[in-house]
Structure formats: structure tokens, C-alpha cells
Amino acid sequence: MIPDSLKKEILIMGCGNLIFADDGFGYEVINKLESMELPENIGLVDAGTSGSTYLMSMLDEESSVKKVILVDIIDFELPAGTLKKFGVEELPNIPKYNFDAHDMPLAPFLVEAQKNGIEVVIIGCQLKYVSNPDIVVGLTEEVKNSLDDAVKMVLEEI
């Protein structure tokens, strides 16, 4: 049985870990969207560090997802807090290694989703600081200041 969020046409998925500073960006965007009145066809999910699990489930025949909007931090060497909307073709080319479930990259699943006819949009925010392995709860000022604009970008996509 798949989650209700995967029974919606548009899935907005925030990725990251809120205990590692700017890595909590995806969570914070989803948190803001949860307080809004959104159309019935929108599914919201705070995927945390389990983005690959949701993306694999999205490919299940029971899933109704036609578009996924993934929200996460990026490192494109832009000024901290800069937002960038892009597609699968701009994802870094990730070599094939043996990843465990916690280190599994999302790129291959996003490519597979696109191959299966699901539109993929990524809204990324240039990180300033990720504290891993140290615990630091809270975004840097630059990334925090980009939250409202990131929400606007997501709303424009739906």
C-alpha cells in the first residue's frame, strides 16, 4: 500500500535533515506549504533523508504522480541562499558506487521517474553550511531568507 501523498497528481517533496543546518531547507519549505490551502491534487511530503524510498514508490503502478517537485539544498557554487530551478539533465553525473540506504543518491531515481513519463522539477537552494556530523538545528541567515521565494517558486510550478 502506497502513502496518500503518492495518490496525488503533483508531489512536492522536501529532502534533507533539519539537524544539519542548511540541510533542513527542504523540511522548512514543506512546513510553510503545509500551512497553506493547496489544491486537492497536491501531495506534500517531508521525505527527510528517505527521498529515494519515496521516489521508488512513486514508480509503483498504484501511484498517481504525474509531476514531482523536489526541494533540497544544492551545491552549484553560487552565492549562499541563491535559488535555482532545474531539471534532471542538470543533475551532477553521479558515478555508480555501492551505496547503503542512507547514502543513496536521488539522481538515478529522478532520471527513472522522468523516463516513466513523470515531469521532474528540482528547486534547489545554494547551501552555506551543512554541519554533518555535528548537530546544528536551524538554517543560516542566507538560506532562511530564501524560504518565501522558494515557496513562491513551488506555487508557480503547480
DSSP file (Angstrom, degrees, kcal/mol; ACC not computed):
  #  RESIDUE AA STRUCTURE BP1 BP2  ACC     N-H-->O    O-->H-N    N-H-->O    O-->H-N    TCO  KAPPA ALPHA  PHI   PSI    X-CA   Y-CA   Z-CA
    1    1 A M              0   0    0      0, 0.0     0, 0.0     0, 0.0     0, 0.0   0.000 360.0 360.0 360.0 131.4    0.0    0.0    0.0
    2    2 A I        -     0   0    0      1,-0.1     5,-0.0     2,-0.0    56,-0.0  -0.612 360.0 -94.6 -95.5 155.5    1.4    3.4   -1.0
    3    3 A P    >   -     0   0    0      0, 0.0     3,-1.5     0, 0.0     4,-0.1  -0.252  33.5-114.3 -63.6 154.2    1.1    6.6    1.0
    4    4 A D  G >  S+     0   0    0      1,-0.3     3,-2.1     2,-0.2     4,-0.1   0.823 113.8  66.6 -57.9 -33.6   -1.8    9.0    0.3
    5    5 A S  G >  S+     0   0    0      1,-0.3     3,-0.8     2,-0.2    -1,-0.3   0.778  97.0  55.3 -61.7 -24.7    0.7   11.6   -1.0
    6    6 A L  G <  S+     0   0    0     -3,-1.5    58,-2.6     1,-0.2    59,-0.7   0.394  95.1  67.6 -89.0   3.6    1.6    9.3   -3.9
    7    7 A K  G <  S+     0   0    0     -3,-2.1     2,-0.2    56,-0.2    -1,-0.2   0.267  86.4  89.5-100.7   9.2   -2.1    9.1   -4.9
    8    8 A K  S <  S-     0   0    0     -3,-0.8    56,-0.2    -4,-0.1    34,-0.1  -0.675  81.0-126.6-101.6 158.3   -2.0   12.8   -5.9
    9    9 A E  S    S+     0   0    0     32,-0.4    57,-3.4    -2,-0.2    58,-1.9   0.875  97.7  40.5 -72.3 -37.7   -1.1   14.1   -9.4
   10   10 A I  E    S-ab  42  67A   0     31,-2.5    33,-3.3    55,-0.2     2,-0.5  -0.958  70.5-164.9-118.7 124.6    1.6   16.5   -8.1
   11   11 A L  E     -ab  43  68A   0     56,-2.8    58,-3.1    -2,-0.5     2,-0.6  -0.935   3.1-163.9-109.8 123.0    4.0   15.5   -5.4
   12   12 A I  E     -ab  44  69A   0     31,-3.3    33,-2.2    -2,-0.5     2,-0.5  -0.939  16.3-172.4-105.6 118.2    6.0   18.2   -3.6
   13   13 A M  E     -ab  45  70A   0     56,-2.7    58,-3.1    -2,-0.6     2,-0.5  -0.947  13.5-159.9-122.2 120.4    8.9   16.5   -1.8
   14   14 A G  E     -ab  46  71A   0     31,-2.5    33,-2.1    -2,-0.5    34,-0.8  -0.846  15.7-166.8 -96.3 131.4   11.3   18.2    0.6
   15   15 A C  E     +a   48   0A   0     56,-2.7    11,-0.8    -2,-0.5    12,-0.3  -0.816  34.0  63.1-116.6 156.5   14.5   16.4    1.3
   16   16 A G  S    S-     0   0    0     32,-3.1     2,-0.5    -2,-0.3     8,-0.2  -0.674  73.1 -80.3 126.6-177.6   17.2   16.9    3.9
   17   17 A N    >   -     0   0    0      6,-0.3     3,-1.9    -2,-0.2     6,-0.2  -0.970  22.3-152.8-130.9 115.1   17.9   16.7    7.6
   18   18 A L  T 3  S+     0   0    0     -2,-0.5   120,-0.8     1,-0.3     3,-0.4   0.574  91.3  66.2 -68.7  -8.0   16.9   19.5    9.8
   19   19 A I  T 3  S+     0   0    0      1,-0.2   117,-2.4   118,-0.2    -1,-0.3   0.394  90.6  67.0 -92.3   5.4   19.6   18.8   12.4
   20   20 A F  B X  S-e  136   0B   0     -3,-1.9     3,-1.8     1,-0.3   111,-0.3  -0.326 102.5-117.7-120.9  51.6   22.4   19.6   10.0
   21   21 A A  G >  S+     0   0    0    115,-3.5     3,-2.2    -3,-0.4   117,-0.3  -0.305  96.8  16.2  57.7-121.2   21.9   23.4    9.5
   22   22 A D  G >  S+     0   0    0    107,-2.1     3,-1.8     1,-0.3    -1,-0.3   0.648 110.3  79.9 -62.6 -14.8   21.1   24.2    5.8
   23   23 A D  G <  S+     0   0    0     -3,-1.8     3,-0.4     1,-0.3    -6,-0.3   0.647  81.2  69.9 -66.0 -11.8   20.2   20.6    5.1
   24   24 A G  G <>  +     0   0    0     -3,-2.2     4,-2.3    -6,-0.2    -1,-0.3   0.364  67.8 102.3 -83.5   4.7   16.9   21.4    6.7
   25   25 A F  H <> S+     0   0    0     -3,-1.8     4,-2.1     1,-0.2     5,-0.2   0.913  78.5  49.8 -55.9 -48.8   15.8   23.7    3.8
   26   26 A G  H  > S+     0   0    0    -11,-0.8     4,-2.2    -3,-0.4    -1,-0.2   0.904 111.1  50.2 -59.6 -42.8   13.5   21.1    2.2
   27   27 A Y  H  > S+     0   0    0    -12,-0.3     4,-2.7    -4,-0.3    -1,-0.2   0.929 109.5  50.9 -59.0 -47.0   11.8   20.5    5.5
   28   28 A E  H  X S+     0   0    0     -4,-2.3     4,-1.9     1,-0.2    -2,-0.2   0.871 109.5  49.8 -64.0 -38.3   11.3   24.2    6.1
   29   29 A V  H  X S+     0   0    0     -4,-2.1     4,-2.3     2,-0.2    -1,-0.2   0.937 112.7  47.0 -65.3 -46.1    9.7   24.7    2.6
   30   30 A I  H  X S+     0   0    0     -4,-2.2     4,-2.4     1,-0.2    -2,-0.2   0.906 108.9  56.0 -61.2 -41.3    7.3   21.8    3.2
   31   31 A N  H  X S+     0   0    0     -4,-2.7     4,-0.6     1,-0.2    -1,-0.2   0.903 109.2  46.0 -57.8 -43.4    6.5   23.2    6.6
   32   32 A K  H >< S+     0   0    0     -4,-1.9     3,-0.9     1,-0.2    -1,-0.2   0.907 112.2  50.6 -66.4 -41.9    5.4   26.5    5.1
   33   33 A L  H >< S+     0   0    0     -4,-2.3     3,-1.8     1,-0.2    -2,-0.2   0.840 101.0  63.2 -66.0 -33.0    3.4   24.8    2.4
   34   34 A E  H 3< S+     0   0    0     -4,-2.4    -1,-0.2     1,-0.3    -2,-0.2   0.754  98.1  56.8 -63.5 -23.5    1.6   22.7    4.9
   35   35 A S  T << S+     0   0    0     -3,-0.9    -1,-0.3    -4,-0.6     2,-0.3   0.429  98.0  82.6 -87.4   1.8    0.1   25.9    6.4
   36   36 A M  S <  S-     0   0    0     -3,-1.8     2,-0.8    -4,-0.1    -3,-0.0  -0.690  86.2-111.6-106.0 157.6   -1.4   26.9    3.1
   37   37 A E        -     0   0    0     -2,-0.3    -2,-0.1     0, 0.0    -3,-0.1  -0.802  46.2-179.2 -85.1 112.5   -4.6   25.9    1.3
   38   38 A L        -     0   0    0     -2,-0.8     4,-0.1     1,-0.1    -5,-0.0  -0.787  33.3 -86.9-113.8 156.1   -3.5   23.9   -1.7
   39   39 A P    >   -     0   0    0      0, 0.0     3,-1.6     0, 0.0    -1,-0.1  -0.168  40.5-110.8 -57.5 156.5   -5.5   22.2   -4.5
   40   40 A E  T 3  S+     0   0    0      1,-0.3    -2,-0.0   -32,-0.0     0, 0.0   0.738 113.2  64.1 -61.0 -26.1   -6.7   18.7   -3.8
   41   41 A N  T 3  S+     0   0    0    -33,-0.1   -31,-2.5   -32,-0.1     2,-0.5   0.344  83.7  98.5 -84.9   9.3   -4.3   17.2   -6.4
   42   42 A I  E <   -a   10   0A   0     -3,-1.6     2,-0.4   -33,-0.2   -31,-0.2  -0.842  52.7-166.6-103.1 129.1   -1.2   18.2   -4.4
   43   43 A G  E     -a   11   0A   0    -33,-3.3   -31,-3.3    -2,-0.5     2,-0.4  -0.946   5.6-160.8-110.5 134.9    0.6   15.9   -2.2
   44   44 A L  E     +a   12   0A   0     -2,-0.4     2,-0.4   -33,-0.2   -31,-0.2  -0.928  12.4 174.5-113.8 137.9    3.2   17.2    0.3
   45   45 A V  E     -a   13   0A   0    -33,-2.2   -31,-2.5    -2,-0.4     2,-1.1  -0.965  30.1-149.7-146.6 130.1    5.9   15.1    1.9
   46   46 A D  E     -a   14   0A   0     -2,-0.4   -31,-0.2   -33,-0.2     3,-0.1  -0.831  23.8-179.6 -88.8  97.9    8.8   15.8    4.2
   47   47 A A  E >   -     0   0A   0    -33,-2.1     3,-3.1    -2,-1.1   -32,-0.2   0.618   8.6-174.3 -79.1 -11.8   11.0   13.0    2.9
   48   48 A G  E 3  S-a   15   0A   0    -34,-0.8   -32,-3.1     1,-0.3     3,-0.3  -0.325  71.3 -23.7  54.9-125.4   13.8   13.8    5.2
   49   49 A T  T 3  S+     0   0    0    -34,-0.2    -1,-0.3     1,-0.2     3,-0.3   0.221 129.0  80.9 -99.5  12.9   16.7   11.5    4.3
   50   50 A S    X>  +     0   0    0     -3,-3.1     4,-1.6     1,-0.2     3,-0.7  -0.011  48.1 125.1-107.8  28.6   14.3    8.9    2.7
   51   51 A G  H 3> S+     0   0    0     -3,-0.3     4,-2.5     1,-0.2     5,-0.2   0.863  70.9  56.5 -55.5 -39.4   13.8   10.6   -0.6
   52   52 A S  H 3> S+     0   0    0     -3,-0.3     4,-2.3    52,-0.2    -1,-0.2   0.858 103.6  54.5 -64.1 -34.4   14.9    7.6   -2.6
   53   53 A T  H <> S+     0   0    0     -3,-0.7     4,-2.1     2,-0.2    -1,-0.2   0.928 110.6  45.3 -64.4 -45.0   12.3    5.5   -0.9
   54   54 A Y  H  X S+     0   0    0     -4,-1.6     4,-1.9     1,-0.2    -2,-0.2   0.906 112.6  51.2 -64.4 -41.5    9.5    7.9   -1.9
   55   55 A L  H  X S+     0   0    0     -4,-2.5     4,-0.7     2,-0.2    -2,-0.2   0.888 109.7  49.4 -66.3 -37.7   10.9    8.1   -5.4
   56   56 A M  H >< S+     0   0    0     -4,-2.3     3,-1.0     1,-0.2    -1,-0.2   0.923 112.1  48.9 -64.0 -42.7   11.0    4.3   -5.8
   57   57 A S  H >< S+     0   0    0     -4,-2.1     3,-1.6     1,-0.2     6,-0.2   0.808 100.8  65.2 -66.4 -29.8    7.4    4.2   -4.5
   58   58 A M  H 3< S+     0   0    0     -4,-1.9    -1,-0.2     1,-0.3    -2,-0.2   0.762  96.2  57.5 -64.0 -24.8    6.4    6.8   -7.0
   59   59 A L  T << S+     0   0    0     -3,-1.0    -1,-0.3    -4,-0.7    -2,-0.2   0.521  82.2 113.4 -83.6  -6.2    7.2    4.4   -9.8
   60   60 A D  S X  S-     0   0    0     -3,-1.6     3,-1.7    -4,-0.2    -3,-0.0  -0.365  79.0-121.5 -64.7 145.1    4.7    1.9   -8.4
   61   61 A E  T 3  S+     0   0    0      1,-0.3    -1,-0.1     3,-0.1    -3,-0.0   0.708 111.5  61.3 -64.4 -19.4    1.7    1.3  -10.6
   62   62 A E  T 3  S+     0   0    0     -5,-0.1    -1,-0.3     2,-0.0     2,-0.1   0.658  83.9 101.6 -78.4 -16.0   -0.6    2.4   -7.8
   63   63 A S    <   -     0   0    0     -3,-1.7   -56,-0.2    -6,-0.2   -57,-0.1  -0.423  53.8-165.9 -71.9 142.5    0.9    5.8   -7.8
   64   64 A S        +     0   0    0    -58,-2.6   -57,-0.2   -56,-0.2     2,-0.1   0.319  41.3 135.3-105.6   4.1   -0.9    8.7   -9.5
   65   65 A V        +     0   0    0    -59,-0.7   -56,-0.2    -7,-0.2   -55,-0.2  -0.347  19.3 164.8 -64.8 126.0    2.0   11.1   -9.5
   66   66 A K  S    S+     0   0    0    -57,-3.4    53,-2.8     1,-0.3     2,-0.3   0.550  71.0  26.9-109.7 -18.7    2.4   12.9  -12.9
   67   67 A K  E     -bc  10 119A   0    -58,-1.9   -56,-2.8    51,-0.2     2,-0.4  -0.991  62.7-163.4-147.4 135.6    4.8   15.6  -11.6
   68   68 A V  E     -bc  11 120A   0     51,-2.9    53,-2.5    -2,-0.3     2,-0.6  -0.982   2.8-164.1-120.6 132.8    7.3   15.7   -8.8
   69   69 A I  E     -bc  12 121A   0    -58,-3.1   -56,-2.7    -2,-0.4     2,-0.5  -0.953  14.2-162.3-113.1 109.3    8.7   19.0   -7.4
   70   70 A L  E     -bc  13 122A   0     51,-2.7    53,-3.1    -2,-0.6     2,-0.5  -0.807   2.8-163.8 -97.8 130.4   11.8   18.2   -5.3
   71   71 A V  E     +bc  14 123A   0    -58,-3.1   -56,-2.7    -2,-0.5     2,-0.3  -0.963  30.1 127.2-117.5 124.7   13.0   20.8   -2.9
   72   72 A D  E     - c   0 124A   0     51,-1.7    53,-1.6    -2,-0.5     2,-0.2  -0.964  58.0 -81.7-161.9 170.5   16.5   20.5   -1.5
   73   73 A I  E     - c   0 125A   0     -2,-0.3     2,-0.3    51,-0.2    53,-0.2  -0.527  44.1-165.0 -79.1 156.6   19.8   22.2   -0.9
   74   74 A I  E     - c   0 126A   0     51,-2.3    53,-2.1    -2,-0.2     2,-0.3  -0.874  20.6-144.3-133.3 166.3   22.3   22.2   -3.8
   75   75 A D        +     0   0    0     -2,-0.3    51,-0.1    51,-0.2    -2,-0.0  -0.699  42.8 139.6-135.4  85.2   26.0   23.0   -4.3
   76   76 A F  S    S-     0   0    0     -2,-0.3    -1,-0.1     3,-0.1    50,-0.1   0.115  76.1-106.9-106.4  16.1   26.4   24.7   -7.6
   77   77 A E  S    S+     0   0    0      1,-0.2    -2,-0.1    50,-0.1     3,-0.1   0.867  74.7 141.6  57.8  40.6   29.0   27.1   -6.1
   78   78 A L        -     0   0    0      1,-0.1    -1,-0.2     4,-0.1     3,-0.1  -0.514  65.8 -71.1 -96.6 170.4   26.5   30.0   -6.3
   79   79 A P    >   -     0   0    0      0, 0.0     3,-2.1     0, 0.0    47,-0.2  -0.429  68.6 -88.6 -61.4 141.0   26.2   32.7   -3.6
   80   80 A A  T 3  S+     0   0    0      1,-0.3    47,-0.2    -2,-0.1    48,-0.1  -0.219 114.2  23.5 -54.2 135.1   24.6   31.2   -0.4
   81   81 A G  T 3  S+     0   0    0     45,-2.7    -1,-0.3     1,-0.3     2,-0.2   0.333  84.7 142.7  90.0  -6.0   20.8   31.3   -0.5
   82   82 A T    <   -     0   0    0     -3,-2.1    44,-3.0    44,-0.1     2,-0.3  -0.494  42.8-141.1 -69.1 132.8   20.5   31.5   -4.3
   83   83 A L  E     -D  125   0A   0     42,-0.2     2,-0.4    -2,-0.2    42,-0.2  -0.740  18.9-174.8 -95.9 144.3   17.6   29.6   -5.6
   84   84 A K  E     -D  124   0A   0     40,-2.5    40,-3.0    -2,-0.3     2,-0.5  -0.982  12.7-157.7-141.9 125.8   17.8   27.6   -8.8
   85   85 A K  E     +D  123   0A   0     -2,-0.4     2,-0.3    38,-0.2    38,-0.2  -0.898  32.9 148.3-101.1 130.8   15.1   25.7  -10.7
   86   86 A F  E     -D  122   0A   0     36,-2.5    36,-2.9    -2,-0.5     2,-0.2  -0.942  35.5-119.7-154.2 172.9   16.3   23.0  -12.9
   87   87 A G    >   -     0   0    0     -2,-0.3     3,-1.7    34,-0.2     4,-0.3  -0.487  44.0 -83.9-112.4-177.3   15.6   19.6  -14.4
   88   88 A V  G >  S+     0   0    0     32,-0.4     3,-1.9     1,-0.3    23,-0.1   0.827 118.7  67.7 -56.7 -36.8   17.1   16.1  -14.4
   89   89 A E  G 3  S+     0   0    0      1,-0.3    -1,-0.3    22,-0.0    22,-0.0   0.704  98.7  52.2 -63.0 -19.0   19.5   17.0  -17.2
   90   90 A E  G <  S+     0   0    0     -3,-1.7    -1,-0.3     2,-0.1    -2,-0.2   0.425  81.9 115.6 -96.9   0.5   21.4   19.4  -14.9
   91   91 A L  S <  S-     0   0    0     -3,-1.9    -4,-0.0    -4,-0.3    -3,-0.0  -0.382  79.3 -95.6 -66.1 147.4   21.9   16.9  -12.1
   92   92 A P        -     0   0    0      0, 0.0     2,-1.0     0, 0.0    -1,-0.1  -0.313  38.8-108.1 -60.6 147.3   25.5   16.0  -11.4
   93   93 A N        -     0   0    0     -3,-0.1    -3,-0.0    14,-0.0     0, 0.0  -0.695  40.1-159.1 -79.1 105.7   26.7   12.9  -13.1
   94   94 A I        -     0   0    0     -2,-1.0     3,-0.0     1,-0.0    -3,-0.0  -0.776  11.1-130.3 -95.3 120.8   27.0   10.5  -10.1
   95   95 A P        -     0   0    0      0, 0.0     2,-0.8     0, 0.0    -1,-0.0  -0.247  30.2-100.4 -64.3 157.5   29.3    7.5  -10.6
   96   96 A K        +     0   0    0      2,-0.0     2,-0.3     3,-0.0     0, 0.0  -0.716  56.6 154.7 -85.5 113.5   27.9    4.1   -9.7
   97   97 A Y        -     0   0    0     -2,-0.8     2,-1.1    -3,-0.0    -3,-0.0  -0.739  55.3 -91.1-122.8 175.0   29.1    3.0   -6.3
   98   98 A N        -     0   0    0     -2,-0.3     2,-0.3     6,-0.0    -2,-0.0  -0.801  53.5-176.2 -89.9 100.1   27.7    0.6   -3.7
   99   99 A F        -     0   0    0     -2,-1.1     2,-0.2     6,-0.0     5,-0.1  -0.690  19.8-134.8 -94.4 147.6   25.6    3.0   -1.6
  100  100 A D    >   -     0   0    0     -2,-0.3     3,-1.3     1,-0.1     4,-0.5  -0.471  41.0 -90.7 -88.7 176.9   23.8    1.9    1.5
  101  101 A A  T 3  S+     0   0    0      1,-0.3     3,-0.4     2,-0.2   -49,-0.2   0.762 125.9  52.9 -61.8 -25.9   20.2    3.1    2.1
  102  102 A H  T 3  S+     0   0    0      1,-0.2    -1,-0.3   -52,-0.0    -3,-0.0   0.698 114.2  40.4 -83.7 -18.6   21.3    6.3    3.9
  103  103 A D  S <  S+     0   0    0     -3,-1.3    -1,-0.2     2,-0.1    -2,-0.2   0.239  79.4 134.7-111.2  11.7   23.7    7.4    1.2
  104  104 A M        -     0   0    0     -4,-0.5   -52,-0.2    -3,-0.4     2,-0.1  -0.462  53.9-129.0 -69.1 124.0   21.7    6.6   -1.9
  105  105 A P        -     0   0    0      0, 0.0     4,-0.3     0, 0.0    -1,-0.1  -0.404   3.5-142.9 -72.3 150.2   21.7    9.4   -4.4
  106  106 A L  S >> S+     0   0    0      1,-0.2     4,-2.1     2,-0.1     3,-0.7   0.738  82.7  85.3 -83.0 -24.1   18.4   10.7   -5.7
  107  107 A A  H 3> S+     0   0    0      1,-0.3     4,-2.5     2,-0.2     5,-0.2   0.868  86.9  50.1 -50.8 -49.9   19.6   11.4   -9.2
  108  108 A P  H 3> S+     0   0    0      0, 0.0     4,-2.1     0, 0.0    -1,-0.3   0.869 112.4  48.5 -60.4 -34.3   19.1    7.8  -10.6
  109  109 A F  H <> S+     0   0    0     -3,-0.7     4,-2.3    -4,-0.3    -2,-0.2   0.858 110.9  50.2 -72.9 -35.2   15.5    7.7   -9.3
  110  110 A L  H  X S+     0   0    0     -4,-2.1     4,-2.2     2,-0.2    -1,-0.2   0.897 110.8  49.6 -68.7 -39.5   14.7   11.1  -10.7
  111  111 A V  H  X S+     0   0    0     -4,-2.5     4,-2.2    -5,-0.2    -2,-0.2   0.923 112.1  48.5 -62.5 -44.1   16.0   10.0  -14.1
  112  112 A E  H  X S+     0   0    0     -4,-2.1     4,-1.4    -5,-0.2    -2,-0.2   0.891 109.1  53.0 -63.9 -40.6   13.9    6.9  -13.9
  113  113 A A  H  <>S+     0   0    0     -4,-2.3     5,-2.4     1,-0.2     3,-0.3   0.926 109.9  48.4 -59.9 -44.9   10.8    8.9  -13.0
  114  114 A Q  H ><5S+     0   0    0     -4,-2.2     3,-1.8     1,-0.2    -2,-0.2   0.903 108.0  54.1 -63.0 -41.5   11.3   11.1  -16.0
  115  115 A K  H 3<5S+     0   0    0     -4,-2.2    -1,-0.2     1,-0.3    -2,-0.2   0.794 105.1  56.3 -61.5 -27.6   11.8    8.1  -18.3
  116  116 A N  T 3<5S-     0   0    0     -4,-1.4    -1,-0.3    -3,-0.3    -2,-0.2   0.192 128.2 -97.1 -92.0  16.3    8.5    6.8  -16.9
  117  117 A G  T < 5S+     0   0    0     -3,-1.8     2,-0.5     1,-0.3    -3,-0.2   0.568  79.8 136.4  85.8   9.5    6.7   10.0  -18.0
  118  118 A I      < -     0   0    0     -5,-2.4    -1,-0.3    -6,-0.2     2,-0.3  -0.801  55.0-127.4 -91.7 126.1    6.7   11.8  -14.7
  119  119 A E  E     -c   67   0A   0    -53,-2.8   -51,-2.9    -2,-0.5     2,-0.5  -0.550  26.1-157.3 -71.0 133.3    7.7   15.5  -15.0
  120  120 A V  E     +c   68   0A   0     -2,-0.3     2,-0.4   -53,-0.2   -32,-0.4  -0.963  16.4 174.4-121.0 124.3   10.6   16.3  -12.7
  121  121 A V  E     -c   69   0A   0    -53,-2.5   -51,-2.7    -2,-0.5     2,-0.5  -0.995  12.4-159.9-126.1 132.9   11.3   19.8  -11.4
  122  122 A I  E     -cD  70  86A   0    -36,-2.9   -36,-2.5    -2,-0.4     2,-0.6  -0.955   4.4-167.1-115.1 129.0   14.0   20.5   -8.8
  123  123 A I  E     -cD  71  85A   0    -53,-3.1   -51,-1.7    -2,-0.5     2,-0.3  -0.950  20.3-178.1-114.6 110.3   14.1   23.7   -6.8
  124  124 A G  E     -cD  72  84A   0    -40,-3.0   -40,-2.5    -2,-0.6     2,-0.5  -0.793  20.6-151.8-113.3 151.6   17.4   24.0   -5.0
  125  125 A C  E     -cD  73  83A   0    -53,-1.6   -51,-2.3    -2,-0.3     2,-0.3  -0.986  29.3-116.0-120.8 127.0   18.9   26.5   -2.7
  126  126 A Q  E     -c   74   0A   0    -44,-3.0   -45,-2.7    -2,-0.5   -51,-0.2  -0.448  36.6-133.4 -62.5 120.6   22.6   27.0   -2.6
  127  127 A L        -     0   0    0    -53,-2.1     3,-0.1    -2,-0.3   -45,-0.1  -0.305  22.6-171.1 -71.6 157.0   23.8   25.9    0.8
  128  128 A K  S    S+     0   0    0      1,-0.3     2,-0.3   -48,-0.1    -1,-0.1   0.660  74.0   4.5-107.8 -42.2   26.1   27.9    3.0
  129  129 A Y        -     0   0    0   -109,-0.1  -107,-2.1    11,-0.0     2,-0.5  -0.969  48.9-172.6-153.3 127.4   26.8   25.4    5.7
  130  130 A V        -     0   0    0     -2,-0.3  -109,-0.2  -109,-0.2     4,-0.1  -0.994  13.6-159.8-118.0 124.6   25.9   21.8    6.4
  131  131 A S    >   +     0   0    0     -2,-0.5     3,-2.3  -111,-0.3  -110,-0.1   0.543  26.3 173.1 -86.2  -7.7   27.1   20.7    9.9
  132  132 A N  T 3   +     0   0    0      1,-0.4    -2,-0.1  -112,-0.3     3,-0.1  -0.157  68.5  20.2 -46.2 125.3   27.1   16.9    9.4
  133  133 A P  T 3  S+     0   0    0      0, 0.0    -1,-0.4     0, 0.0     2,-0.2  -0.991 119.1  70.8 -91.8  -3.8   28.2   15.1   11.6
  134  134 A D  S <  S-     0   0    0     -3,-2.3     2,-0.6    -4,-0.1    -3,-0.1  -0.492  86.0-118.8 -75.8 144.6   27.7   17.9   14.2
  135  135 A I        +     0   0    0     -2,-0.2     2,-0.4  -115,-0.1  -115,-0.2  -0.738  41.7 161.1 -87.5 119.9   24.2   18.7   15.2
  136  136 A V  B     -e   20   0B   0   -117,-2.4  -115,-3.5    -2,-0.6     2,-0.5  -0.915  22.6-156.7-138.0 108.8   23.2   22.3   14.3
  137  137 A V        +     0   0    0     -2,-0.4  -118,-0.2  -117,-0.2     2,-0.1  -0.755  56.4  48.0 -90.1 127.4   19.4   23.0   14.2
  138  138 A G  S    S-     0   0    0   -120,-0.8     2,-0.1    -2,-0.5  -114,-0.1  -0.071  79.6 -94.2 119.1 141.9   18.5   26.0   12.1
  139  139 A L        -     0   0    0      1,-0.1  -118,-0.1  -117,-0.1  -117,-0.1  -0.444  41.9-103.1 -80.6 154.6   19.2   27.4    8.7
  140  140 A T     >  -     0   0    0    -11,-0.2     4,-2.8    -2,-0.1     5,-0.2  -0.373  39.8-105.4 -67.4 159.4   21.9   30.0    8.0
  141  141 A E  H  > S+     0   0    0      1,-0.2     4,-2.4     2,-0.2     5,-0.1   0.883 119.2  53.7 -57.1 -42.1   20.5   33.5    7.5
  142  142 A E  H  4 S+     0   0    0      2,-0.2     4,-0.4     1,-0.2    -1,-0.2   0.913 113.7  40.9 -61.5 -44.1   21.1   33.4    3.7
  143  143 A V  H >4 S+     0   0    0      1,-0.2     3,-1.2     2,-0.2     4,-0.4   0.895 113.2  53.8 -72.8 -40.6   19.2   30.2    3.3
  144  144 A K  H >< S+     0   0    0     -4,-2.8     3,-1.4     1,-0.3     4,-0.4   0.896 104.1  57.0 -58.9 -40.0   16.4   31.2    5.7
  145  145 A N  T 3< S+     0   0    0     -4,-2.4     4,-0.3     1,-0.3    -1,-0.3   0.646 102.0  56.9 -67.7 -14.0   15.9   34.4    3.7
  146  146 A S  T <> S+     0   0    0     -3,-1.2     4,-2.2    -4,-0.4    -1,-0.3   0.516  80.4  92.0 -92.9  -6.0   15.3   32.4    0.6
  147  147 A L  H <> S+     0   0    0     -3,-1.4     4,-2.4    -4,-0.4     5,-0.2   0.912  84.5  47.6 -59.2 -48.8   12.4   30.4    2.0
  148  148 A D  H  > S+     0   0    0     -4,-0.4     4,-2.1     1,-0.2    -1,-0.2   0.902 113.8  47.9 -62.7 -40.2    9.5   32.6    0.9
  149  149 A D  H  > S+     0   0    0     -4,-0.3     4,-2.2     2,-0.2    -1,-0.2   0.864 109.7  53.5 -68.0 -34.0   10.8   32.9   -2.6
  150  150 A A  H  X S+     0   0    0     -4,-2.2     4,-2.2     2,-0.2    -2,-0.2   0.911 107.8  50.4 -64.9 -41.5   11.3   29.1   -2.7
  151  151 A V  H  X S+     0   0    0     -4,-2.4     4,-2.6     1,-0.2    -2,-0.2   0.918 109.4  51.6 -61.6 -43.2    7.6   28.7   -1.7
  152  152 A K  H  X S+     0   0    0     -4,-2.1     4,-2.2     1,-0.2    -2,-0.2   0.902 108.2  51.8 -60.1 -41.1    6.6   31.1   -4.5
  153  153 A M  H  X S+     0   0    0     -4,-2.2     4,-1.3     2,-0.2    -1,-0.2   0.906 110.3  48.4 -62.4 -41.3    8.6   29.1   -7.0
  154  154 A V  H >X S+     0   0    0     -4,-2.2     4,-1.0     1,-0.2     3,-0.5   0.937 110.8  50.4 -63.7 -46.0    6.9   25.9   -5.9
  155  155 A L  H 3< S+     0   0    0     -4,-2.6     3,-0.5     1,-0.3    -2,-0.2   0.857 106.5  55.5 -62.3 -35.4    3.5   27.5   -6.2
  156  156 A E  H 3< S+     0   0    0     -4,-2.2    -1,-0.3     1,-0.2    -2,-0.2   0.831 104.7  54.9 -63.9 -31.4    4.3   28.8   -9.7
  157  157 A E  H <<        0   0    0     -4,-1.3    -1,-0.2    -3,-0.5    -2,-0.2   0.722 360.0 360.0 -75.3 -21.7    5.0   25.1  -10.6
  158  158 A I     <        0   0    0     -4,-1.0    -1,-0.2    -3,-0.5    -2,-0.2   0.460 360.0 360.0 -97.2 360.0    1.6   23.9   -9.5
